[in-house]
Amino acid sequence: MALPKYITFNKHNQQMITVLFFCHLIWGLALVAFCSVGQRMSPEIPWLTAIFLALQLYSAAQLLLPALLLEQEKRSRGFYFFWFSIMVLTLLLINKISIVGIWQLPLVGVKSGLLLFTGTLIGTVLARFVNKLWEVIPICIAMALADLFSWWLGPTANFAKEIEQYYLAPVGSPPLIDIVLVKLALPNATSLVPVFGISDWIMVAFFVNVSQHYAINDNLLGLSGAGSATGTLRSRYLPVAVVALFTAVILAQSSGLFIPVLPLIATMMLLWYAVHQLRSGQSTD
């Protein structure tokens, strides 16, 4: 039976979302190969962890390209509430699946792929509500302060300790916060380990889409995201927001400290937009 029109997408968006879904599924399964290689390597090799993370995040950046081709559709709040509920319910249900043995690692990879898929769609939708470029300034300030206060006075630091303790000595069920953590492969790790949260990837997708909407080239390898998506350089997309995320993760890995990611992403993107505006001499309208 066909879904009602008020919760369906147009044909083009259906195709793009299908492409996004299967690309994220393949990416999640590819993490298994990264993990298998990493199990045979020593973390003492200089820059090995950075190389592993760079390859996985670079490949994840390519998954943002189909999202840039999504067409904007006028939708009600009910539409967004319906699909947001479906995505949350799907994530909860898949995390209820418990498999041991050879299929456990692929399941963890698929979960990470679904988290990225969800984050990409949410970030893409949120970017549609930015009517003027200057509106990203209060958004950046708000998200940076919220992340900092959560890390300093709120629950984030406690969550980080719970996750660290669980993965050092995994006994029983993982903490509830584990559901929203994207797991990647690291050298000498026997399984995928949590590296960043879904909120971080939501903001990555958000800034990628804002940059495209306002024709700001955020691609450090040449073409803008939109150009990369429609052109021949499909595997050469490295947005500033992904580099900011990579930088925060590397700082956390090298220092052994929990470092809030959102303030760093917000700072780098504001600086990038400011430089763009100074160069173009255009108004932020």
N, C-alpha and C positions, 0 to 999 in steps of 0.2 A: 504494500500500500504506500502511495506517495505521501511525503510529508506535506503538511499545510504550507501554503505559499508564504505565510508570514514568518516561517522559520527556515526557509530554504534560501539557497544562494543562486545567483545566475549561473549559466552554464560555464562561463569562463572561470569564475571563482571556484566552482566545483572542481574543475580540472586542476587549478593551481593548488587547492587544498589537498587534493588527492596526491599530487606530486610531492607536496610538502610532507604529507604523512608518510609516504613510502620512502622518501629520502631520509627522513629522521629515523625510520625503522632500520634502514640499511646502515646508517651512521651508528645507531645503538649496537647493532650486531658487529660492526667493524671494531668497536671497543674491545670485543672479545679477542680479536687478533692482536691488538695493541697490548692487551693484558698478557696474552700468551708469550709475546716477545719480551715484555718487561720482566716476567718471572725469571728469565734466564740472564738478566743483566744486573750488574751491581750498581746501586745508587751512588757509589763513591766516584764513579766516572764523572769528571767535570762536565757541567752543563747538560747531563743526560736527562735530568728531570725537566729542565727548561725545554729541551728539544721535544720530549714526549708531549708536554702540555701544548707547545706551539703547534705541533702537527694536528693534534686533536681539536684545538680551538680554531685553527685555520680551516680545517675541513668543516667544522660546525658553521663557520662564517659563510661558506658557500651555500648552506641551507637557507640563508636569509634571502637569497636572490629571488626565488619564486614568490616570496611574500611581497616583494617590491612590485610585482606585477599584478597583485590583487586589485580589482576595481572597487572603487568606493560605491557603496549602496546605502540608500537611506533606510535606516532601520530603527525600530522602536526599542525602548528599554527592555521590553519583554523578550525580544529577539536575543539580545545580549545576555540577559539573565538565563534564558533557556540553554544556550550553548555553553555558557560558563558553568552552569550546573552539571551539564553532561560531561564536560572535561574534568571537573572536580570529582564527580562520581566515578568516572573511568579510572582516574589516578588512585582513588581510594580502593576500588575493587581490585586493580592489578597489584596493589601492595598487599592485599589480603592473600594473594597466591603465594604459597610456600612450597618451593621445590628444592630438593637436595640432590646432590650428585652432579652429573655432567650438564644438566640443563639449568642449573642455578645461575651460572655466570651469564649465559645469554639472556636470561630473564632480567637480571640487573641491568644489562646493557640496553634492553628494550625499554625498561623503565626510564633510564636516562634520556633516551631518544624521545619518549613521550613527554617528558618534562620540558625538553627543549622545544618540541612542537607546540606545546601549550603556551610556553613563554613567548614564542615567536608570534602566535596569533593574538595573545593579549596585548603585547607591546605594539603590534600593528594597529589594533583597534584604538588603543589609547592615543596613538600619534594622530589619529584622525580628528581629535578634539582640540588640537593646537591650531587656533585660528590665526595667530600672528607669532612670528619667530620669537619675539621678546618674551612670550609667555613661558618659554622653557626656563627662564631665569628663576621665577618663584618655584617652579617645579623642581629644579635642581637644588635650590636652597632647602626646600621642604624635605626632599628625599634624603639629602645629605645629613641634615640635622636629625631626622628621624632615625637614620641608621646609626649615627654617632651616639645618640642618647640611648638607643636600644643596646648598643655595645657597652656603653659606660655604666648606665643605671638600670637598663631594662633586661629582658630575658635572653638576649642574644648571646651574651657571654656564658650564661649557664647552659644554654643549648650547645654551645661549642665544647664545653667541658664534658657534657653528657655524650656527645658524639665521639669525642676523642677517647674517652674511657671505654665506650662500647667497642670501637674498632681496634683498640689495643687488647681488649679481652672480651670478645663477643660471646656473651652469655645471655640467653633468653631473647626476647624480642627487642629490636632496635627502638630508640626513642621515637616518639611521634614525629618530631621535626625531620627525621630521616626521609620522610615521604617527599619533601620538597627540595631535597639536595641532589644536585646533578653529580654523578659519579664518573670518574675518569680513570684511566690506567696510569700507573706510576711504576718506575723501575723497582724491581724486587718485591712488588706487592702481589700477594697471592690472589687478590680479587680487585674489583674496582673500588675506589675509595672516594668519599665525598670531597668535592673541591670547591663548589660554590652553590648558591641557592637559586631557585627559580626566579626570585625577584631581581637578581642581578641580570639574568638573561632577558627578562621582560624589559628592563631599561636599555639593554643593548639593542633589542629589536625596536624599541621606541625611538631611540636616537637615529638608528639607521633609516627608519621611515620618515622621521622629521627632516633629516638631511636630504632625502630624495624629494620630499614635497617642496622644499624651498631651494632646490637645485644647488645644494652645497655638496661639493665633492668630498666625501668622507673616506674615499678609497686611497689608502697609502700606496697602492700599486698602480695607480694610473686613472682608469676610468671611474666615473661615479658608479654607485650601485646599480642604478637603472640602466646605465650603459653596459655594465658587465652582464646584467641579466638578459639583455636583448641582443648583445653583440657576440663576438666569437671568443672573448676572454672570459669564459664562464668560470674558470678555475683560478682567477686572479683577483679575488675580491678580499680585501683586508681593511675593514672599516676601523676608524679610530676607536670606537667604543669597545671592539673586541681586543684591541691592543691595550686599552685601559684595564679591561678585565684580566688579561694575561699578566700585566704588570702587577696588579694587586695580588693575584694568586702566587706569582713568583716571590714577591716580598714576604708573603705569609709562609711559603714553603722554606725560604732561605733563613728567615728569622725565627721560625717556630712559634710566631705569635699570631693571634687572630687579628686580621686587619680588615676593617669595614671596606667593602668594595664600592658601594654606591657613591660615597664622597669623592673617591678618585675618578670614577667614571664621569660624575657631574662636573668636576673641575676641568678635566681634559676636554670635555665636549663644549663647555662654556668658552674656554680659551680658543678652541678650534673655530667656533662660530664667531667669536670676537675678531679673530684674525681675518676670517672670510669677509666680515662686514667692513673692516678697515681697508682691505684690499679692493673690494668692489665699490666702496663708497656709497652703498645703497642703504636705504632705511631698513630697519628690522620689520617694517610692515610688509 
